[in-house]
Amino acid sequence: MISNVHSHSRWCRHGWGTLEEYVKEGLRCGLEEMAVCEHVASEEPMGPRMTWGEMPAFLAEADEVIGRYGDQISLFKALECEYFPEEMNRFAQLRDHQNVKLWILGQHESADHRYDYFAMQDRDRETMQYTEDVIAALNTGFFQLLAHPDVIMVNYEQPTPLLLECMDRIFAECEKRNVAVEINANGLRRSVGYPNAKIWQLSKRYKLTTIISSDAHDPRDLVDGAVRQAEQLAADWGIAVTPKLTF
């Protein structure tokens, strides 16, 4: 790994470490590029997230770290967010006026706030809803990267025919919209079912830009055994990994 674009710090309330500690760890590990990344703020009760009131302080800290270390490593701001239609104007303001360069789609909750995709109650219905949410988000043209596309594997022991059909639709849309996809090392770190071999073999039907992201929630995990395992799995699955995203 020479680039990591997805990680989470103390700002998200379920991560640890400062933005500066992440950058220092990236330098120590020999990274050439890093996103100064966080979950976008949320007004809805989605579990631990920073609030919109905290967003200016996060952006100021990100800018300060980028200014201090930008001559040693390529740094830029990134935000991971759900597709919530009512928030898209606010996201666009951040993109256009706060120089947030990378927008990562990570759909953990349904766009209408009815479903938690980490704890499905009606698995088939919610799998289909996840697919519709992701495709609607991709169709906005706003997002450049789909994080952990197979995140709903937390609800499965093995992919079902319906799940594989849904993932096929998602990968086809990523190819059509030129949205990169992520093999997520945090799923390996947590042993929660993703990345899944059958799903990633399915991805090979399409011409996709595939990256590996750490999705670290602690600076010490930025380039760890889970990242190395993800790299080995990609090689075993015959998936060409792109070292750095281009914008």
C-alpha positions in Angstrom: 0.0 0.0 0.0 1.3 3.4 -1.0 -2.0 5.3 -0.6 -4.8 5.2 1.9 -8.0 7.2 1.5 -10.3 5.8 4.1 -9.8 6.0 7.9 -11.5 7.4 11.0 -10.2 9.4 13.9 -11.5 10.6 17.3 -13.8 12.9 15.4 -16.2 10.1 14.6 -16.6 9.0 18.2 -15.9 5.3 17.4 -12.3 5.9 16.3 -9.2 7.0 18.1 -6.2 9.2 17.4 -5.8 12.7 16.0 -5.5 13.6 12.4 -1.9 14.4 13.0 -1.2 11.0 14.5 -2.7 9.4 11.4 -0.4 11.4 9.1 2.6 10.7 11.2 1.8 7.0 11.1 1.4 7.2 7.3 4.8 8.8 7.0 6.3 6.1 9.3 4.8 3.4 7.1 6.1 5.0 3.9 2.8 6.0 2.4 3.1 8.4 -0.5 -0.5 9.7 -0.3 -3.3 9.9 2.3 -6.7 11.3 2.6 -7.4 13.2 5.8 -10.7 11.4 6.2 -13.8 11.2 8.5 -17.5 10.3 8.5 -19.5 13.3 7.4 -21.6 14.8 10.2 -25.2 13.6 10.8 -28.3 15.1 12.3 -30.0 11.7 12.5 -29.3 9.3 15.3 -26.9 6.9 13.5 -24.6 6.0 16.3 -21.4 7.8 17.0 -20.7 10.5 14.5 -19.5 14.1 14.8 -22.2 16.7 14.6 -22.7 19.4 12.0 -21.7 21.9 14.7 -18.3 20.2 15.0 -17.7 20.1 11.2 -15.9 23.5 11.1 -13.4 22.4 13.8 -12.7 19.2 12.0 -12.1 21.0 8.7 -9.9 23.5 10.4 -7.8 20.7 11.9 -7.6 18.9 8.6 -6.4 22.1 6.8 -3.8 22.7 9.6 -2.4 19.2 9.3 -2.4 19.3 5.5 -0.5 22.6 5.7 2.0 21.3 8.2 2.8 18.0 6.5 1.9 18.5 2.8 5.5 19.0 1.8 6.3 15.4 3.1 3.3 13.5 1.8 0.4 14.1 -0.6 -2.6 14.9 1.6 -6.2 15.9 0.8 -9.6 15.9 2.6 -12.1 13.2 2.2 -15.5 12.4 3.7 -17.4 9.1 3.9 -21.1 9.5 3.9 -24.5 7.8 3.4 -26.7 8.8 0.5 -29.3 10.9 2.2 -31.1 13.0 -0.5 -32.0 15.8 2.0 -28.2 16.3 2.7 -26.9 16.5 -0.8 -26.9 20.3 -1.0 -25.0 20.5 2.2 -22.5 17.9 0.9 -22.1 20.0 -2.3 -21.4 23.1 -0.3 -18.5 21.2 1.5 -17.2 20.0 -1.8 -17.3 23.3 -3.5 -16.3 25.7 -0.7 -14.2 23.5 1.7 -12.1 21.7 -0.9 -13.2 18.2 0.2 -11.6 16.4 -2.7 -12.9 12.8 -2.3 -16.4 11.7 -1.6 -16.8 8.2 -0.4 -20.2 6.4 -0.4 -20.5 4.1 2.6 -24.2 3.2 2.9 -24.7 1.9 6.5 -28.4 3.1 6.8 -31.2 3.3 4.2 -31.7 6.6 2.5 -35.1 7.0 4.1 -33.6 6.2 7.6 -35.9 3.1 8.0 -33.2 0.4 8.0 -29.9 -0.3 9.6 -27.8 -2.3 7.2 -25.7 -3.7 10.0 -28.7 -5.3 11.7 -31.2 -6.4 9.0 -34.6 -7.6 10.2 -36.0 -8.5 6.8 -32.9 -9.5 5.0 -34.2 -9.9 1.4 -36.2 -6.7 1.5 -33.4 -4.7 3.0 -30.8 -6.2 0.6 -32.9 -5.0 -2.3 -33.3 -1.6 -0.6 -29.5 -1.4 0.0 -29.0 -2.0 -3.7 -31.5 0.7 -4.7 -29.9 3.2 -2.3 -26.4 2.5 -3.7 -27.5 2.7 -7.3 -29.5 5.9 -6.6 -26.4 7.4 -5.0 -24.1 6.4 -7.9 -26.6 8.0 -10.3 -26.1 11.4 -8.7 -22.6 11.5 -10.1 -21.4 12.9 -6.7 -19.3 10.0 -5.3 -16.0 8.8 -6.6 -15.6 5.7 -4.4 -17.9 3.1 -3.1 -16.6 1.9 0.3 -17.1 -1.8 1.3 -19.7 -2.6 -1.4 -20.3 -5.9 0.3 -20.8 -4.5 3.8 -24.2 -6.2 4.1 -22.3 -9.6 4.3 -22.4 -8.9 8.1 -25.9 -10.4 7.8 -25.0 -13.5 5.9 -22.9 -16.6 6.3 -22.6 -17.1 2.6 -23.9 -14.9 -0.3 -27.4 -15.9 -1.5 -28.5 -15.9 -5.1 -30.4 -12.7 -4.4 -27.4 -11.0 -2.8 -25.2 -12.0 -5.7 -27.7 -10.6 -8.2 -27.8 -7.3 -6.2 -24.0 -7.1 -6.1 -23.9 -7.7 -9.8 -26.2 -4.7 -10.4 -24.0 -2.5 -8.1 -20.8 -3.4 -9.9 -22.4 -2.9 -13.3 -23.4 0.6 -12.1 -20.0 1.4 -10.8 -18.5 0.5 -14.2 -21.1 2.6 -15.9 -20.5 5.6 -13.6 -16.7 5.2 -13.4 -16.9 4.9 -9.6 -14.1 3.1 -7.9 -14.7 0.2 -5.5 -12.9 -0.7 -2.3 -11.7 -3.9 -0.8 -12.0 -3.0 2.9 -9.4 -4.2 5.3 -11.5 -3.3 8.4 -13.9 -6.1 7.5 -11.0 -8.5 7.9 -9.7 -6.8 11.0 -13.2 -7.3 12.6 -13.9 -10.7 11.0 -17.5 -9.7 10.0 -17.9 -11.3 6.6 -16.5 -8.9 4.2 -14.6 -8.7 1.9 -16.2 -11.8 0.5 -14.5 -14.0 -2.2 -17.6 -14.9 -4.2 -18.6 -11.2 -4.4 -15.2 -10.1 -5.5 -14.9 -12.8 -8.1 -18.2 -11.4 -9.4 -16.7 -8.0 -9.7 -14.2 -9.3 -12.3 -17.0 -9.3 -14.9 -16.6 -5.5 -15.0 -13.9 -3.0 -15.8 -13.6 -1.5 -12.4 -11.0 0.6 -10.5 -10.4 -1.4 -7.4 -8.4 -0.1 -4.4 -7.6 -1.4 -1.0 -8.4 0.9 2.0 -7.4 0.4 5.6 -10.6 1.9 7.1 -8.5 2.1 10.2 -10.1 3.4 13.4 -6.8 3.7 15.2 -3.6 5.1 13.8 -1.7 1.9 14.8 -3.9 0.0 12.3 -3.2 2.2 9.3 -1.0 -0.3 7.6 -1.4 -3.5 9.5 -1.8 -7.2 9.0 -5.4 -6.8 7.8 -4.1 -4.5 5.0 -1.5 -7.1 4.1 -4.2 -9.8 4.1 -6.4 -7.7 1.8 -3.5 -7.3 -0.6 -2.9 -11.1 -0.6 -6.6 -11.8 -1.1 -6.8 -9.5 -4.1 -3.8 -11.3 -5.6 -5.3 -14.7 -4.9 -8.6 -13.6 -6.5 -6.9 -12.2 -9.5 -8.0 -8.6 -9.0 -5.8 -5.8 -10.2 -5.5 -3.2 -7.5 -5.0 0.4 -8.4 -2.3 1.9 -6.1 -3.7 5.5 -6.2 -7.0 6.9 -7.2 -7.0 9.7 -9.8 -9.6 12.5 -9.8 
